[in-house]
Amino acid sequence: MDAPQSETTNLVAALQVVRRAGLRVGLLAAAFLALAVLVWVETLPLIIAAFIFLAAAFVAAALPFRSEVSQSAILSGARGGEPDIFAFADALADPCLILDRRAVVVHRNPSAARQFPATASGNPITFSLRNPDFVRAIERAGETATTQTIELHETVPSETWTKVVVAPLRTPGRGWVGDDGRRLVVTFQSLTELKRVDAMRTDFIANASHELRTPLASLLGFIETLQGPAAKDAAVREKFLGIMRGQAERMAKLIEDLLSLSRIEMHQHMRPTGEIDLVLLLRQVCEGLQTHARDASVEIALDIEAETAILTGDREQLYEVFENLIDNAVKYGASGGKVEVSLALASRPGYAHLVTVTDFGPGVAEEHVPRLTERFYRVDAESSRKKKGTGLGLAIVKHIITRHRGLMTIRSRPGEGMRIEVLLPR
């Protein structure tokens, strides 16, 4: 409430209290004089007159008290019910600010205090939020008494999108235009996650289309060649059929990975309930990859401290995690000649098991490490395609570990190989 209006209201209330107090004293004085006259003329006994006067005094004292309570309730309503408005703002999950007619912050809810700490009560909103579109929306809402909706796009310190709604609030018993009771309610809704998901979906479709387009174009070209110039050349036909088979297998693997990623995302929010032995699982994965490792002249060394490591998880998904990690280490770190796989007790609070997969290959530059789990991201696209990589392996691994409430860390430097650590809860 503005200061002049508050002072006026308090003055009126004080005058009413004084008036009622004067009326009470006057009534008691009149009653006393009347009783005194009756006693003097011996019409009324003194004892009865005293009793009547005390009763009148009690009634006079009680009635104004009820009036003052009523006045307090009236004054509370005259303030526009702002305590109720503030309580409603505090109940909102999204940040909410209440401004007066000068765009000064009257109240902010806890969410707004966390997200916009500079928007303290009593400060103009433009001290902390200076976006021109936001300022114009507040001005238009104040001038026209209509709701304004805008979208703010910030790039510093990180890229964010926010939907802002500036709505006029008409306080009880007051209009909006031309008085001092006007308020603006400003709410903020984050659109960042929706924008990122939408961008991810767009990138995903573009990348998947590109990955499928290349082998399809190759297949069409080979088919045309086999139907034309090489129709009767057995040697060329065998060569092209082998290449076509490889491209078809690559497309099949890409589709399989896409379906796997889709299934994992569908159950991302559901924690697995099965019980597995991590020691037995790692041994089975390493045994299954021994042939592939021998063909690449790579030794897989398994180092396990415990005989058993029981945890709650999805066996098929965790098998896919470690098969993918060890297979990548064999393919991309083959020049190191060795891949180390270890299982130990986790030292980090909240986790029970630590699985480490280390290769001694060329490694990657540090700027690539944060992006290795992105879909279709490749450090060397040509090399990855030659090794039949789809660019989805580490994305699948990341989603499975997240579903198991685990944590994956990648460390790598050029010439020092790559080390991937997987922390899993008990």
C-alpha positions as CSV (number, residue, x, y, z in Angstrom):
1,M,0.0,0.0,0.0
2,D,1.2,3.5,-0.8
3,A,2.3,5.7,2.2
4,P,-0.2,8.6,1.8
5,Q,-3.2,6.3,1.5
6,S,-2.1,4.3,4.6
7,E,-1.7,7.5,6.7
8,T,-5.1,8.7,5.6
9,T,-6.7,5.4,6.6
10,N,-5.0,5.4,10.0
11,L,-6.1,9.0,10.7
12,V,-9.8,8.2,9.9
13,A,-9.6,5.2,12.2
14,A,-8.2,7.3,15.0
15,L,-10.9,10.0,14.7
16,Q,-13.6,7.3,14.7
17,V,-12.1,5.8,17.9
18,V,-12.0,9.3,19.6
19,R,-15.5,10.0,18.6
20,R,-16.8,6.7,20.0
21,A,-14.9,7.3,23.2
22,G,-16.4,10.8,23.6
23,L,-19.9,9.4,23.0
24,R,-19.3,6.7,25.7
25,V,-18.3,9.3,28.3
26,G,-21.3,11.5,27.5
27,L,-23.7,8.7,28.0
28,L,-22.3,7.7,31.3
29,A,-22.4,11.4,32.5
30,A,-26.1,11.7,31.5
31,A,-27.0,8.5,33.3
32,F,-25.2,9.7,36.4
33,L,-27.0,13.0,36.5
34,A,-30.4,11.4,35.9
35,L,-29.8,8.9,38.8
36,A,-28.5,11.7,41.0
37,V,-31.7,13.7,40.5
38,L,-33.9,10.7,41.3
39,V,-32.0,10.0,44.5
40,W,-32.1,13.7,45.5
41,V,-35.9,13.9,45.1
42,E,-36.1,10.6,47.0
43,T,-37.8,8.8,44.2
44,L,-35.1,6.1,43.9
45,P,-33.2,4.5,46.7
46,L,-29.4,5.1,46.6
47,I,-28.5,1.4,46.5
48,I,-30.7,0.7,43.4
49,A,-29.4,3.9,41.7
50,A,-25.8,2.7,42.2
51,F,-26.6,-0.7,40.8
52,I,-28.3,0.8,37.7
53,F,-25.3,3.1,37.1
54,L,-22.8,0.2,37.3
55,A,-24.9,-1.8,34.8
56,A,-25.0,1.2,32.4
57,A,-21.2,1.6,32.7
58,F,-20.7,-2.0,31.9
59,V,-22.9,-1.8,28.8
60,A,-21.2,1.4,27.7
61,A,-17.8,-0.2,28.0
62,A,-18.7,-3.5,26.1
63,L,-20.5,-2.0,23.1
64,P,-17.6,0.2,21.8
65,F,-15.2,-2.7,22.2
66,R,-17.3,-4.7,19.7
67,S,-17.4,-1.7,17.4
68,E,-13.6,-1.4,17.6
69,V,-13.2,-5.0,16.6
70,S,-15.5,-4.4,13.7
71,Q,-13.5,-1.4,12.7
72,S,-10.3,-3.5,12.8
73,A,-11.9,-5.9,10.4
74,I,-12.9,-3.0,8.2
75,L,-9.4,-1.6,8.2
76,S,-8.0,-5.1,7.4
77,G,-10.3,-5.3,4.4
78,A,-9.4,-1.7,3.3
79,R,-5.9,-2.8,2.8
80,G,-7.0,-4.8,-0.2
81,G,-6.4,-8.3,1.3
82,E,-2.7,-8.1,0.5
83,P,-1.7,-10.7,3.1
84,D,-3.9,-13.2,1.3
85,I,-2.3,-12.2,-2.1
86,F,1.1,-12.6,-0.6
87,A,0.3,-16.1,0.7
88,F,-1.1,-17.1,-2.7
89,A,2.1,-15.9,-4.4
90,D,4.2,-17.9,-1.8
91,A,2.3,-21.1,-2.7
92,L,3.3,-20.9,-6.4
93,A,6.1,-23.1,-7.5
94,D,7.3,-20.7,-10.2
95,P,8.9,-17.4,-9.4
96,C,6.3,-14.6,-8.7
97,L,6.8,-10.9,-8.0
98,I,4.1,-8.4,-7.0
99,L,4.8,-4.8,-8.1
100,D,3.1,-1.5,-7.2
101,R,2.1,1.2,-9.7
102,R,5.7,2.5,-9.8
103,A,7.0,-1.0,-10.7
104,V,8.6,-1.3,-7.2
105,V,8.7,-4.8,-5.7
106,V,6.1,-5.1,-3.0
107,H,6.5,-8.9,-2.4
108,R,8.4,-11.8,-3.9
109,N,7.8,-15.5,-3.2
110,P,10.6,-17.9,-2.1
111,S,11.2,-19.2,-5.7
112,A,11.7,-15.6,-6.9
113,A,14.0,-14.9,-4.0
114,R,16.2,-17.9,-5.0
115,Q,16.2,-17.2,-8.8
116,F,16.4,-13.4,-8.6
117,P,18.1,-12.5,-5.3
118,A,18.5,-8.9,-6.3
119,T,14.7,-8.3,-6.5
120,A,14.4,-7.2,-2.9
121,S,11.2,-5.6,-1.6
122,G,11.2,-1.9,-1.9
123,N,13.5,-1.8,-4.9
124,P,12.3,-1.0,-8.5
125,I,12.2,-4.1,-10.6
126,T,14.4,-2.4,-13.2
127,F,17.3,-2.4,-10.7
128,S,17.7,-6.2,-11.2
129,L,15.9,-7.1,-14.4
130,R,16.8,-4.6,-17.2
131,N,15.7,-6.5,-20.3
132,P,14.0,-3.9,-22.6
133,D,11.2,-6.3,-23.6
134,F,10.5,-7.0,-20.0
135,V,10.4,-3.3,-19.1
136,R,8.1,-2.5,-22.0
137,A,5.7,-5.3,-20.9
138,I,5.5,-3.8,-17.4
139,E,4.8,-0.3,-18.8
140,R,2.1,-1.6,-21.2
141,A,0.4,-3.6,-18.5
142,G,0.4,-0.5,-16.2
143,E,-0.9,1.8,-18.9
144,T,-3.6,-0.5,-20.5
145,A,-4.5,-2.7,-17.6
146,T,-4.1,-5.7,-19.9
147,T,-2.1,-8.9,-19.4
148,Q,1.3,-8.9,-21.3
149,T,3.1,-12.2,-22.2
150,I,6.7,-12.2,-23.5
151,E,9.5,-14.7,-23.9
152,L,13.0,-13.8,-22.7
153,H,16.0,-15.4,-24.3
154,E,19.3,-14.9,-22.3
155,T,22.7,-16.2,-23.4
156,V,24.8,-15.2,-20.4
157,P,26.0,-16.9,-18.2
158,S,24.2,-19.8,-20.0
159,E,21.5,-20.0,-22.6
160,T,18.0,-19.8,-21.1
161,W,14.4,-19.2,-22.2
162,T,11.7,-17.8,-19.9
163,K,8.0,-17.1,-20.4
164,V,7.0,-14.0,-18.5
165,V,3.4,-13.0,-17.8
166,V,2.7,-9.5,-16.4
167,A,-0.9,-9.2,-15.3
168,P,-2.8,-6.4,-13.5
169,L,-4.3,-7.2,-10.2
170,R,-7.4,-5.5,-9.0
171,T,-7.5,-5.4,-5.2
172,P,-10.9,-5.9,-3.5
173,G,-13.1,-2.9,-3.3
174,R,-11.0,-0.9,-5.7
175,G,-10.8,-0.3,-9.5
176,W,-7.6,-0.4,-11.5
177,V,-7.2,2.8,-13.6
178,G,-6.9,6.1,-11.8
179,D,-6.3,5.0,-8.2
180,D,-3.4,4.0,-6.0
181,G,-4.5,0.4,-5.3
182,R,-3.0,-1.0,-8.6
183,R,-0.7,-4.0,-8.5
184,L,1.1,-6.0,-11.1
185,V,1.7,-9.7,-10.7
186,V,4.7,-11.0,-12.6
187,T,5.2,-14.8,-13.0
188,F,8.2,-16.5,-14.6
189,Q,8.0,-20.0,-16.2
190,S,11.3,-21.6,-17.5
191,L,11.1,-22.9,-21.0
192,T,14.8,-23.9,-21.2
193,E,14.2,-27.6,-20.8
194,L,11.5,-27.6,-23.4
195,K,13.6,-25.7,-25.9
196,R,16.6,-28.0,-25.4
197,V,14.4,-31.1,-25.8
198,D,13.0,-29.6,-29.0
199,A,16.4,-28.7,-30.3
200,M,17.7,-32.2,-29.4
201,R,14.7,-33.8,-31.2
202,T,15.4,-31.7,-34.3
203,D,19.1,-32.5,-34.3
204,F,18.4,-36.2,-33.7
205,I,16.1,-36.4,-36.7
206,A,18.6,-34.5,-38.9
207,N,21.5,-36.7,-37.7
208,A,19.6,-40.0,-38.1
209,S,18.5,-39.0,-41.5
210,H,22.1,-38.1,-42.5
211,E,23.4,-41.4,-41.1
212,L,20.9,-43.4,-43.0
213,R,21.2,-41.4,-46.2
214,T,24.9,-42.2,-46.8
215,P,24.6,-46.0,-46.8
216,L,21.3,-45.8,-48.8
217,A,23.0,-43.7,-51.5
218,S,25.8,-46.2,-51.6
219,L,23.4,-49.2,-52.0
220,L,21.5,-47.4,-54.7
221,G,24.7,-46.7,-56.6
222,F,26.0,-50.2,-56.3
223,I,22.6,-51.7,-57.4
224,E,22.6,-49.4,-60.5
225,T,26.2,-50.5,-61.3
226,L,25.3,-54.2,-60.9
227,Q,22.3,-53.8,-63.1
228,G,24.3,-52.0,-65.8
229,P,28.1,-52.2,-66.6
230,A,29.0,-54.9,-64.0
231,A,26.0,-57.1,-64.7
232,K,28.2,-59.9,-66.2
233,D,31.5,-59.2,-64.2
234,A,31.6,-61.8,-61.5
235,A,34.6,-60.3,-59.6
236,V,33.1,-56.8,-59.5
237,R,29.7,-58.2,-58.5
238,E,31.3,-60.1,-55.5
239,K,33.2,-57.0,-54.4
240,F,30.1,-54.7,-54.6
241,L,27.9,-57.3,-52.8
242,G,30.4,-57.4,-50.0
243,I,30.3,-53.6,-49.6
244,M,26.5,-53.6,-49.9
245,R,26.3,-56.2,-47.1
246,G,28.5,-54.0,-44.9
247,Q,26.3,-50.9,-45.5
248,A,23.2,-52.9,-44.8
249,E,24.7,-54.2,-41.6
250,R,25.6,-50.7,-40.6
251,M,22.0,-49.5,-41.2
252,A,20.7,-52.4,-39.2
253,K,23.0,-51.6,-36.3
254,L,21.9,-48.0,-36.4
255,I,18.3,-48.9,-36.3
256,E,18.9,-51.3,-33.5
257,D,20.7,-48.6,-31.5
258,L,17.9,-46.1,-32.1
259,L,15.3,-48.6,-30.9
260,S,17.5,-49.5,-27.8
261,L,17.9,-45.8,-27.0
262,S,14.1,-45.3,-27.3
263,R,13.3,-48.2,-25.0
264,I,15.8,-46.9,-22.4
265,E,14.3,-43.4,-22.5
266,M,10.8,-44.8,-22.1
267,H,11.8,-46.5,-18.8
268,Q,14.2,-43.8,-17.6
269,H,12.1,-42.8,-14.6
270,M,11.6,-46.4,-13.4
271,R,14.4,-47.9,-11.2
272,P,15.3,-51.5,-12.0
273,T,14.3,-54.1,-9.5
274,G,16.4,-57.2,-10.4
275,E,19.4,-58.5,-8.5
276,I,22.7,-59.2,-10.3
277,D,26.2,-60.2,-9.5
278,L,28.5,-57.6,-11.1
279,V,31.6,-59.8,-10.8
280,L,29.9,-62.6,-12.8
281,L,28.6,-60.0,-15.3
282,L,32.0,-58.5,-16.0
283,R,33.6,-61.9,-16.5
284,Q,30.9,-62.9,-19.0
285,V,31.3,-59.6,-21.0
286,C,35.1,-60.0,-21.2
287,E,34.9,-63.6,-22.3
288,G,32.4,-62.7,-25.0
289,L,34.8,-60.0,-26.4
290,Q,37.9,-62.2,-26.3
291,T,37.7,-63.2,-30.0
292,H,37.2,-59.6,-31.1
293,A,40.1,-58.5,-28.9
294,R,42.4,-61.2,-30.4
295,D,41.6,-60.1,-33.9
296,A,42.6,-56.5,-32.9
297,S,45.7,-57.8,-31.1
298,V,44.5,-56.4,-27.8
299,E,44.7,-58.1,-24.4
300,I,41.8,-57.6,-22.0
301,A,43.0,-57.7,-18.4
302,L,40.3,-58.2,-15.7
303,D,41.1,-57.1,-12.2
304,I,38.5,-57.8,-9.5
305,E,39.0,-57.5,-5.8
306,A,35.9,-59.3,-4.5
307,E,34.4,-62.6,-5.3
308,T,30.9,-61.2,-5.5
309,A,29.3,-57.8,-5.9
310,I,25.6,-57.9,-5.6
311,L,23.5,-54.9,-6.7
312,T,20.0,-54.0,-7.9
313,G,19.9,-53.5,-11.6
314,D,18.8,-54.6,-15.1
315,R,21.1,-57.4,-16.2
316,E,20.6,-56.9,-19.9
317,Q,21.1,-53.2,-19.8
318,L,24.3,-53.3,-17.6
319,Y,25.7,-56.1,-19.9
320,E,25.1,-53.6,-22.8
321,V,26.9,-50.9,-20.8
322,F,30.1,-52.8,-20.2
323,E,30.1,-54.5,-23.5
324,N,29.9,-51.2,-25.2
325,L,32.6,-49.6,-23.1
326,I,35.1,-52.5,-23.5
327,D,34.3,-52.9,-27.2
328,N,35.0,-49.2,-27.7
329,A,38.3,-49.5,-25.8
330,V,39.3,-52.4,-28.0
331,K,38.3,-50.6,-31.2
332,Y,39.6,-47.1,-30.6
333,G,42.5,-48.0,-28.2
334,A,43.9,-50.9,-30.1
335,S,47.2,-49.2,-30.7
336,G,47.9,-49.5,-27.0
337,G,47.6,-53.3,-27.2
338,K,45.9,-53.6,-23.8
339,V,42.5,-52.8,-22.1
340,E,42.3,-53.0,-18.3
341,V,38.9,-53.7,-16.7
342,S,38.7,-53.4,-12.9
343,L,36.1,-53.6,-10.2
344,A,36.6,-52.1,-6.7
345,L,34.7,-50.7,-3.8
346,A,33.6,-47.1,-4.3
347,S,35.1,-44.5,-2.0
348,R,32.5,-41.9,-2.9
349,P,29.6,-41.6,-0.5
350,G,26.3,-43.0,-1.9
351,Y,27.9,-45.5,-4.2
352,A,29.1,-49.1,-3.6
353,H,30.9,-50.2,-6.7
354,L,33.5,-48.7,-9.0
355,V,34.1,-50.2,-12.5
356,T,36.9,-48.8,-14.5
357,V,37.7,-49.4,-18.2
358,T,41.1,-48.1,-19.4
359,D,42.7,-48.2,-22.8
360,F,46.2,-47.0,-23.8
361,G,45.4,-45.8,-27.3
362,P,45.7,-42.3,-28.8
363,G,43.1,-40.7,-26.5
364,V,41.2,-37.5,-27.4
365,A,41.6,-33.8,-26.7
366,E,40.0,-32.5,-23.5
367,E,37.6,-30.2,-25.4
368,H,35.9,-33.3,-26.9
369,V,35.4,-35.2,-23.6
370,P,32.2,-33.4,-22.4
371,R,30.5,-34.1,-25.7
372,L,31.4,-37.8,-26.1
373,T,28.0,-38.9,-24.7
374,E,26.0,-36.7,-27.2
375,R,24.1,-38.6,-29.9
376,F,26.0,-39.0,-33.1
377,Y,29.0,-37.0,-31.8
378,R,32.3,-38.3,-33.2
379,V,35.8,-37.0,-32.8
380,D,36.8,-38.5,-36.1
381,A,33.7,-39.3,-38.2
382,E,35.5,-41.1,-41.0
383,S,37.4,-43.4,-38.6
384,S,34.2,-44.1,-36.6
385,R,32.3,-45.2,-39.8
386,K,35.2,-47.5,-40.8
387,K,35.0,-49.2,-37.5
388,K,31.2,-49.5,-37.8
389,G,30.4,-47.1,-35.1
390,T,26.9,-45.5,-35.0
391,G,27.7,-42.6,-32.7
392,L,25.0,-43.7,-30.2
393,G,27.0,-46.1,-28.0
394,L,28.0,-43.7,-25.2
395,A,24.6,-42.0,-25.3
396,I,23.0,-45.4,-24.6
397,V,25.6,-46.1,-21.8
398,K,24.9,-42.7,-20.2
399,H,21.1,-43.2,-20.2
400,I,21.4,-46.7,-18.7
401,I,23.7,-45.6,-15.9
402,T,21.4,-42.7,-15.2
403,R,18.5,-45.1,-14.9
404,H,20.5,-47.1,-12.4
405,R,21.2,-43.9,-10.4
406,G,24.9,-44.2,-11.2
407,L,27.5,-41.8,-12.4
408,M,30.0,-42.0,-15.3
409,T,33.2,-40.0,-15.6
410,I,35.4,-39.9,-18.7
411,R,39.1,-38.8,-18.6
412,S,41.3,-38.6,-21.6
413,R,44.3,-36.7,-23.1
414,P,46.0,-37.1,-26.4
415,G,48.6,-39.8,-26.3
416,E,47.5,-41.0,-22.8
417,G,44.5,-43.2,-23.7
418,M,41.1,-43.0,-22.1
419,R,39.8,-44.0,-18.7
420,I,36.0,-44.4,-18.0
421,E,34.8,-44.8,-14.5
422,V,31.3,-46.0,-13.6
423,L,30.0,-45.6,-10.1
424,L,26.9,-47.8,-9.1
425,P,24.9,-47.8,-5.9
426,R,24.4,-50.9,-3.9
